[in-house]
Amino acid sequence: MVAWANIEAIDLYSAHPKIKVQTMDDTGYPEKTFDVIIMANTFSYSADPNQTISEMARILKKNGRFIFNATYDPKNPDYPCDRIPVKKVLGILKAAGLRAAYHMAFNKTNAKGRPQTTHTLGVVRSDSESHLLDSLENQLD
């Protein structure tokens, strides 16, 4: 049970006392709080992707890890973040001082019958001039 004591969670709604009701754009956590942040299938719901990524960078410790999915469905009328190509997501990460260390893409046909790509990104915060896989941006043309 010691590990559970070190886990924090947020959501827009929760009945569980361990899960704080907050948004991903303004978590309320102090700077450099977390070693690892996992955002599972929620980036699509961000109202402001730049702010969401900036907030994750703000609360991530130096050399911390941030793992998340970015769905790409350019015809999705409901979720603007789904219309952002992964190369632009990488640019948002870079502007926030984060570097992609891992990328995996998975293509499928979604429930609406449209092609969709889910990009899983493993990201590192480095307060130095680390260039961890900066070339990844060039590989995604």
C-alpha positions, 0 to 999 in steps of 0.5 A: 500500500505504500506505492498507492500513497505516492499516486495522485490522480485528477479527473473532471468528475470522480467519486473516489477520494484519491482522485481530485476534480481538476482540469489538465490545463490548471492542475493546482500542483506546485512546480516540479512535483512529479517524476512521472505523469501519465495522461491516458486517452485524454489529450483530445479533450483539452481546450488548449493543447499549448496550455495543457502541455505547458502545465505538464512541463511545469509540474514535471520534475527535471528528467521526469517522464510524461507518457500520453496519447495524441489521437489524430483524426483530421475530420473530427468536428468534436475535438479540435486536438484530434485535428493536430498532426503529431509533428505540431504536437512535437513542436508544442512539446519542444516549446514547453521544454520537453523532448520526445524519447519514444513514439509509436503510431497505431492506425485504425478505423474509428467508431465513426468509420474514419481513419484515425491514428493514435500516437503514443508519446514518451516524453522527457523534461530536461532542464539542460540542452539535451537533444533526446531524439530531436531528429524524431521530428524529421522522421515524421514527414 
